[in-house]
Amino acid sequence: MAERMIVIGGDAAGMAAASQARRRRDRDDLEIVAFERGRFTSYSACGIPYWISGLVEERDQLVAREPEVFRDEFDIDVRLRHEVTAIDLDRREVVVRDLTAGRELREGFDTLMYAVGASPRLPEWARDEVQGVFGVQTLDDGAALRAWLDADPAPRSAVVVGGGYIGVEMAEALIQRGLAVTLVEQAAQPMSTVDEDMAALVADAMRATGIEIRTGVEVTGLTERDGRVAAVVTADGPIPADVVVLGLGVRPNTGLAEAAGMPLGPSGALRVDRRMRVVGVPGVWAAGDCVESLHRVSGAAVHIPLGTHANKQGRVAGINIGGGYATFPGVIGTAVTKVCELEVARTGLREREAREAGFEFVSVLTESTSRAGYFPGARPMTVKLIAERPTGRLLGAQIVGRSEAAKRIDALAVALWNGMTVEDMTSLDLGYAPPYAPVWDPVLIAARKTVDALLR
């Protein structure tokens, strides 16, 4: 009799795990059923801001694999609009709500894959039944926001609350649609994923496009008119808004797991081992934005919700469920984003994180250009390196620049992943041609100046 695998969550981690398990075990050996409460599988949540702006024309361009592909080509029973509401580990069952038919089901499992992602952080004032307030975490969320923006009459003013990745990308998307946009951030700068000196460059670029930024300001409530949002309330006074987008970050979606008795780690996400097994719970695996990972630099358990991690972790879990052997070695938090014309990238630790981890370090900011200075199109670029003192081991890096800046973080990520020192990095054999880089690439210039700082 075939074993039964239940997958909770039909996006990156869940369907990667299901697909990998199927490649190694056929239906006679392993039946796979995937429950997804939304209307889509395997889509790019990171692409939602570009669909909202109109840069991506069609919603379905964001969908990597339709449910029919999983059903027909992978023999995976994908059930959309089915929400798992409880997990019974003793009876090896999940309780499922069919959101279309309005009925409740109980489904047994031998193996459980928990891949429910993360949920937008919702302040109390956003829980009121006021129309026009949106989180942007799933493609269903994006579709709801897009419908609101396309309505007649169309919104004219927007407030984005929070200046993380989603917040700044949505602010750009909304201003490209012609709305008057205000971004409200409680911290001193938007983009807290980089240090404040680098974030200040991002804020300047956003203001140059017409986005109003209010820092050090907290939203405490909403005003409404006929059930629709009219303004957000702050200590500095109300800010008019026909639409409000939340960019306050996410929290791991662990409610079901915690209720079932699964262990959470210090980050608040699920504890898993290197093979993506939930610690101490036989037959249960987890991956994606709901789990914590080992940070390879600090050694701490961290929650860094990125699609890159989700896909890799899901693949690892699926290989193991399918009878193979794979491990997930950890993360260093490499991420890039586009903010208006500016490219922003980071990897490893920020200054505050390095300090909290107990490192002594130097932090060096360098200015360079993306191409040879005489070549048309050369643009300024700021590179920041953080290196351990006295060893010179790279701890973190950040880049802010325009064309051809962001993906240079990959060279720095590889150096950091492999424990290189900044002295080692000065000899890296990087590509050079005037259309692509100066003879001394910005990465090499930054490494040289950081070596100098260590010698002082």
N, C-alpha and C positions, 0 to 999 in steps of 0.2 A: 504494500500500500504506500502511495506517495506521501512524503512529508509535506507539510503545508507551511508556507511562509506568508505572513501578513506584513505588508508595508504600510505604515502610517505616514502619509505625505507624498505627493506625486510630483515634486519638483526635483532639483538637481541631485541631492544626496539620495533620496529614496529611489528614484528611477535608475540612477547609476548603480546602486546596490542590486536592484532587481535585475537589471540587464546583465551585470557581471555574473550573478548567480545563475541566470538562465544559460549563459554561454557555456557553463560548466556542467549543468544538470538539466536534463530534458523533463518534459511534463510528467512522464511516467515515474520519475524519481522525485520531482519537486514541483508542487503546485504553488503558483505565486499569485496572490491577490493584493492589489494596491488600492487604498482608499484615499481619495483627495476631496476635501470639502469644497474646493473651488471648481472652476469650469475649465481649467487648463492644466496640462502637464508639461514638464521640462521646458520652461520658458526663461527668458532673460529678464529678471527683475531689474538688473542694472541698466537695461535699455529703456525702461519706462519713461524717464525724463525726456529722452530724445523722441519718443513717440508723442508725448504731451506737447513738445515744442513744435512738432511737425517735421523735424529732420528725418525721422523714420515715418513713412507714410501710412503703413498699415499695421494694425495690432498683430496680425498673424505672422508678420516678419520676425517677431520676438519669440515665437514658439519654435523650439528646436525639433521636437517630435510630438506629433498629435497622438492622442490616446489610441487611435486605430493602428498606428505603427506598432505600438507595444502589444496590442492584442493580436494583430495579424502576423507580425514578423518575429515577435519574441514570445508569443503565447503567454502573455501576462494579462490577467483579468483586472483591467483598470476600471474602477467605479468612481466616476465624478459625482460631485454633490453628495458625497457620503462623509459624514463627520464622525470620527471615533470620539466617543464621549467618556469612555472608561476602559481601563485595562484590568483584568482579573488574572494575576499571575498564578494563583493557586489552581484555577480551573483552566488556565491557558486559553482564555477567551478575551475578545474585545467586544465592547458594546458599541454599535454603530447606528447613527441616525441617518436614514435616507431623507435628505433635505427636500427632495422633489416629491416623493410619495408620502412623506410625513410619518413613516413607520420606523420602529426600532428593531434591530437585528442583533443576534449574538453569533459571532464567528470564531471558531476555534483556530488555534495555531500551534505549530511545533517550534517555529522560529519567528521572532518578531523583530522587525526593522523599524526603529523609531526615528523619523526624519521630518519633524513638524516645523523646523525652522525657528524663527524668532518673530516677536510681535512688536509693533511700534509702541514706544512709551507714550502713554496717554495720561496727561494731567487730569485732575478731577474736573476742571472746567470743560474739558473736551468730551466728557461722558454725557453731557446734556443732549437732549434730542433737538439739536439745532442743525438745520440743513446747511450744507456748504463747508463743513469741516472734514478734512480728509487726511488719513495716513496714507503712505505710499509704500506698501510692503509687498503686495501681491499684484498680479496682473488684473485680478478683479478690482482691486483698489484703484489701479490706474485707469481701468475702463470707467469706473464711477466718476473719477475726477474729470476725465476727458468728456464724458457726457455733460457734466455740469458746465464745463468751459464752452462747449459747443451749443448750449441752450440759447434760446432767444427770449429776452435780451441777454447778451453775453456779459459776463462779469467784466468790470473795468478796473477794479483794484484788488490786490492780493496781499496778504500777510503770510510770510513763511516764518514759522516759529522754530528756531533752532538752526545752527549754522554748521552742522556736520556735512558729510558727503551728500546725503539726500537733500538737505536744506539748501546748500549752495547750488546744486544741480537743478533743483526745482525752481529756485529763484531765477536762474538763467533761462530755463524753459518758459517761465511765465512772462518774463520781459520780452522774449522773442515772439510771444503771442500778442504783444502789444498792451499788456496790462501794466498799470502802475504798481510796482512791487516794493514792499518794505520787508526786510529781513530783521527779525528781532532775536537777539542772542544775549543770554544772561551773562556769559563770560566776557572777557575784555576784547576778544577777537573771535570771528568765525573760524572754522577749520581747526578745532582743537586737536586734530590728529597730527598736526605739526606744531613746532614751537611758535611762540608768539611773534618772534621777529619774522618768521617766514609767513605766518598767517596774516601779518600786517600787509604784506605784498599782495596777498589774495584779496583782502578787503579793499585795497586801493583799486585793483582791477575791476572789482564788482561795482564800486561807486562810479568808475569811469563809464560803465555801460548804462548808468541811470538807476541802478538798484540802491535804494536808501537802506543804510545799515544802522541799526540802533543797538549798541552794545551796552552791557551792564544793565539791561532792562529785562524784567520778568513779566510775562503775561499772566494775569491773575483771573481773567474771566472773559466773557463775551457779552455783547449786546446784540439783540435780534430785532428783526422787523418782520412780522407775519411768518414767524417760524424759521426765517432765514437769517444767517449771520449778517450783521451790519458793521460790526467793529470788534476789535480785541481791546481789552481793558488792561492798562498798565499804570504804574504809579506816576508816570509822566503824562498820563492822559490817554484817551481812546485813540486808536488808529483805525481809520475806516477800512473795511474789507468786505468785498462781495464773495470772496473765497479765502479760506484759511487752510494752509498745508502744514502738517506737522513734520518737523525734521529733528526730533528730539532724541534720535537714536532708537535702538531696539533692545529688548530683553529676551533671553532664551525662553522659548515656549516649552516649559517643563511642567506645567500644571498636571497633566495626565500622568506623567512619569512619577512625579513626587507623590501624587495621591495613591499610586500603585506601590509605593515603597522603594522606588529606585533612588540611588544616592546622588546628591548634588555636591559639586565641589565648591571651593572658596569663591569662584567667580559667579556662582549661582546657576551654572550650566551643569548638564549631566556629566558624571565622571565615567570616562571610558579608558580602556587600556590601549596599547599601541595597535592592536588588531581591530579596534572599534567595538569591542564587547563592553556592555555596561558592567561596571565593576560589581562582582558579587551576585549577578542575576543571570543564571544559566539560560542560554538560548535567546537572549535579548541583545540586540546590537543597536547602535545609534550613530548618527553622523550629521554634519551640517551645522547650521546656526544654533542648534539646541545643545551642542556639546562644548566642553572646554578642551583646550589643547595645551601641550607643553610649549612654552616659548623657549626657543633654542639659545637665546642670548641670556635672558634673566633667569631661566630655570623655573619660572613661576607657571602656575596653571592660569590660563587666560581665556577669555571669550572674545574672539575676533571674528565677527560674522562676515565672511566673504564667500562669494560664489566659487572662487578658485579652491578654497579649502573644502567646501561642501562636495564638489565633484570628486576631488581626490579621496576624501574620506569615504564617500559612498562607494567608490570603486574598490577601496581596500576592504570594506565590509563585505561587499558582494563576492570578491575573490575568496575570502575566508568562508563565507556561507556556502559557496559552491565547492568547497573541498580543497582549495588552494591555500597558499600562505602568502600574506602580505602584511606590512606594517605601515603606520603613518608616523613619520619621524618628528613631527612638530611644525611650528610656524615661526616666522619672523615678522609677520605683519606687513608684507610688501603690498602697497596699494597705489594706484594712480587715479587721477580724475582730471576732468577739464572744467575750468571755471571761466566762462566767457572765452577770451583768447588765451587765457593763462593755463598752463599745464602744471599740475601739482603732483608730486610723488614722494613717497616715504618708504623706509624699510627699517627694521630694527627698533631701537629704543629712542624715544625723545629724551631731552635733558631731564625732565622730571622723573621719567621712568628709570633712567640710569641712576639717578640719585636715590630713588626709593629701593632699587635693587642693591645698593651699597657700593656702587662703583665710584672710584675716583677717575675723573675724565677731563679731557679738553674738548672744547667745542669751537669749530672754526668755520667761518662764513667766507666763501670766495665768490668773486664775480668773474664770469668769462662770457664767451659767445658760442652760439650753437654751431657756427661754421667759421672758416677762416675770416678774420675781420674784414678783409678786402672783398670777400665774395658777396654778391647780391643776396639779400635775405638774411644775413647774419643778424641774430637777435640776442639780447642780453639774457644771461642765465645765472641764477644764484644757486650754489651748491653748499650744503652744510654737512659737515662730517662730525661725528662724535666718536672719540677714540679713548680707550682705557689708558690711564696713566699708571705706571710707566711703560707697560708692555707695548702700547700702540695698537692693540687689537681693535678693529672696527667694531663699534657697538650700535651705530645707527647712522642713517643718512637721510637727507631731505633735499628735494630739488624743486625750485619754482622758476619757470621760464615760459617762453612761448614755443614756437615751432621746434620740434625735435628735442625737447627737453625731457619729457616725462620718462620715456622708455630707457633713458640712460640709467635709471634706477636699477635696471636689471643687472648691469655689470656690478653695481654696488651690492645688490642682494646676493649674487653668487659669491662675491668676496666675503660678505658677512656670514653666509651659510657655511662656508668652509673655514671660518676662523682666521682669516688673513689679517695681517697687520697693515697699517697704512704705509709702512716702509715697503712691504711686499707689493702693495698696489702701485707704487710709483714705477715699477718695472713692467706692469701689465702691457701686453702687446695688443693694443687696441687699434682698430682700423682708422686710417687717416686718408682723407682727400678733401680739398677745399670746399666742395659742396656739402660735406657731411660733418666736418669737424676741423678745429684748428690743429696744428701739428702737435700741440699738447692739448689733448682732449680735456674738457672741463672736469672729468673724473680724475684725471692724472694731476691736474693743477691743484684740485682740492686735496688730494693725498699728499702732494709735496708740501703744501702750506701747513697741513696738519702735522706732518713730521717736524717741520720747523717749530711749531708751537710746543710740541712735546720736548724739544731740546732746550727750551728757554728755562 
